Amino acid sequence: MNKADLVAEVAKVVGSKRKAEDAVSCVFGTITKGLKKGQALTLVGFGTFRVSKRKARVGRNPQTGKEIKIPAKKVPKFTAGKSLKNAVK
């Protein structure tokens, strides 16, 4: 399922594709803004979006085998909630 499929499913409930597109974009935008600020977003039963820090490390260029330094960075993470895990089983 991609964003267009999600919008189509939401449109069935909302009744308008335009309203569904706005709603989906608003939810994704709000999650992104919160993560940029370093905040976690918890949707009870569904899961938690949060920012995790990766340490700097040494890697290898697969073409040359030469060692390269990979800098530290922040990455988004999602942890599924209990209800979501049970629904997928």
VOBA-1610 file (N, C-alpha, C; in pm, whole numbers, padded with zeros to 5 digits, always signed):
BEGIN
Met+00085-00117+00000Met+00000+00000+00000Met+00090+00124+00000Asn+00056+00220-00085Asn+00130+00344-00088Asn+00039+00458-00043Lys+00088+00582-00051Lys+00011+00696-00002Lys-00121+00711-00077Ala-00120+00691-00208Ala-00242+00704-00287Ala-00347+00600-00245Asp-00302+00480-00216Asp-00394+00376-00169Asp-00451+00413-00032Leu-00368+00468+00054Leu-00413+00510+00187Leu-00517+00622+00174Val-00491+00718+00087Val-00585+00828+00065Val-00718+00773+00014Ala-00713+00676-00076Ala-00835+00617-00130Ala-00916+00548-00020Glu-00850+00477+00071Glu-00920+00411+00182Glu-00982+00513+00277Val-00909+00620+00307Val-00962+00724+00395Val-01079+00796+00326Ala-01071+00814+00196Ala-01178+00882+00120Ala-01310+00805+00128Lys-01302+00673+00139Lys-01423+00593+00153Lys-01498+00628+00281Val-01425+00661+00385Val-01485+00696+00514Val-01526+00844+00518Val-01438+00930+00469Val-01461+01074+00476Val-01559+01121+00370Gly-01561+01054+00256Gly-01653+01090+00149Gly-01594+01178+00042Ser-01472+01226+00061Ser-01410+01314-00038Ser-01261+01283-00048Lys-01214+01269-00170Lys-01072+01240-00189Lys-00987+01359-00146Arg-01035+01479-00169Arg-00962+01601-00131Arg-00946+01609+00021Lys-01053+01584+00095Lys-01046+01586+00241Lys-00953+01477+00293Ala-00958+01361+00229Ala-00873+01250+00269Ala-00726+01284+00246Glu-00696+01344+00131Glu-00558+01385+00100Glu-00508+01485+00203Asp-00591+01582+00238Asp-00554+01681+00339Asp-00530+01617+00475Ala-00616+01524+00512Ala-00602+01457+00642Ala-00474+01375+00649Val-00449+01297+00546Val-00329+01212+00544Val-00203+01298+00544Ser-00201+01403+00464Ser-00085+01493+00460Ser-00063+01562+00594Cys-00171+01600+00660Cys-00162+01665+00790Cys-00103+01569+00895Val-00147+01445+00895Val-00095+01346+00991Val+00055+01323+00967Phe+00094+01302+00842Phe+00236+01280+00812Phe+00319+01403+00845Gly+00266+01520+00815Gly+00338+01644+00845Gly+00356+01665+00993Thr+00254+01635+01071Thr+00260+01651+01216Thr+00361+01555+01277Ile+00362+01432+01229Ile+00461+01334+01278Ile+00602+01382+01246Thr+00622+01431+01124Thr+00754+01478+01081Thr+00800+01597+01165Lys+00712+01693+01188Lys+00746+01811+01268Lys+00786+01771+01410Gly+00710+01680+01469Gly+00741+01634+01605Gly+00877+01565+01611Leu+00905+01481+01514Leu+01033+01411+01512Leu+01149+01507+01490Lys+01128+01611+01408Lys+01233+01712+01387Lys+01268+01782+01518Lys+01167+01800+01605Lys+01189+01864+01734Lys+01245+01767+01838Gly+01256+01639+01801Gly+01307+01539+01893Gly+01200+01478+01982Gln+01074+01506+01952Gln+00963+01454+02032Gln+00923+01316+01983Ala+00870+01236+02075Ala+00816+01105+02039Ala+00666+01118+02024Leu+00607+01039+01937Leu+00463+01038+01917Leu+00414+00897+01944Thr+00327+00884+02043Thr+00273+00754+02080Thr+00126+00748+02046Leu+00088+00650+01966Leu-00050+00622+01933Leu-00083+00490+02004Val-00155+00499+02114Val-00181+00383+02199Val-00243+00270+02118Gly-00184+00153+02127Gly-00232+00036+02055Gly-00171+00022+01917Phe-00130+00135+01856Phe-00072+00129+01722Phe+00080+00124+01727Gly+00141+00222+01795Gly+00285+00221+01806Gly+00342+00356+01843Thr+00476+00365+01844Thr+00546+00486+01882Thr+00649+00523+01775Phe+00644+00649+01735Phe+00746+00705+01646Phe+00842+00783+01735Arg+00973+00765+01714Arg+01071+00839+01793Arg+01199+00858+01713Val+01287+00941+01765Val+01416+00967+01701Val+01522+00891+01779Ser+01609+00822+01706Ser+01717+00747+01768Ser+01850+00800+01713Lys+01953+00794+01796Lys+02085+00843+01753Lys+02173+00724+01717Arg+02237+00734+01601Arg+02335+00632+01562Arg+02474+00687+01586Lys+02560+00607+01643Lys+02697+00649+01669Lys+02777+00652+01539Ala+02883+00730+01539Ala+02976+00730+01426Ala+03046+00594+01422Arg+03077+00549+01304Arg+03141+00418+01292Arg+03227+00413+01166Val+03304+00307+01156Val+03389+00287+01039Val+03324+00181+00952Gly+03313+00210+00822Gly+03256+00115+00727Gly+03354+00089+00615Arg+03310+00016+00516Arg+03395-00013+00400Arg+03324+00020+00271Asn+03399+00076+00177Asn+03348+00099+00044Asn+03345-00037-00024Pro+03228-00087-00066Pro+03221-00221-00123Pro+03295-00236-00256Gln+03315-00127-00328Gln+03384-00135-00456Gln+03535-00145-00440Thr+03590-00066-00344Thr+03735-00062-00329Thr+03785-00135-00206Gly+03698-00157-00109Gly+03739-00220+00016Gly+03805-00122+00112Lys+03816+00003+00072Lys+03879+00105+00155Lys+03788+00144+00271Glu+03847+00165+00390Glu+03770+00205+00506Glu+03722+00348+00491Ile+03599+00375+00534Ile+03545+00510+00533Ile+03481+00538+00668Lys+03479+00665+00705Lys+03416+00705+00831Lys+03271+00741+00802Ile+03181+00681+00878Ile+03038+00711+00867Ile+03003+00797+00988Pro+02956+00922+00964Pro+02930+01013+01076Pro+02807+00972+01157Ala+02801+01023+01280Ala+02684+01000+01365Ala+02565+01074+01305Lys+02445+01021+01326Lys+02326+01088+01276Lys+02203+01042+01354Lys+02095+01119+01335Lys+01967+01085+01396Lys+01881+01016+01292Val+01808+00913+01334Val+01721+00839+01242Val+01584+00817+01307Pro+01477+00817+01226Pro+01345+00789+01281Pro+01329+00639+01307Lys+01256+00606+01413Lys+01228+00466+01445Lys+01080+00452+01477Phe+01027+00334+01448Phe+00888+00303+01481Phe+00886+00172+01556Thr+00817+00171+01669Thr+00799+00049+01747Thr+00650+00018+01749Ala+00614-00099+01700Ala+00473-00138+01693Ala+00416-00161+01832Gly+00290-00122+01851Gly+00220-00142+01976Gly+00161-00283+01985Lys+00113-00318+02100Lys+00062-00452+02125Lys-00055-00488+02033Ser-00151-00398+02016Ser-00267-00426+01931Ser-00227-00449+01786Leu-00133-00369+01738Leu-00086-00386+01601Leu-00013-00520+01585Lys+00070-00554+01678Lys+00142-00682+01673Lys+00044-00799+01672Asn-00059-00791+01756Asn-00157-00899+01762Asn-00240-00907+01634Ala-00269-00795+01572Ala-00348-00793+01448Ala-00272-00856+01333Val-00141-00844+01334Val-00058-00897+01226Val-00033-01046+01241Lys-00041-01098+01360Lys-00012-01241+01384Lys-00098-01331+01299
//
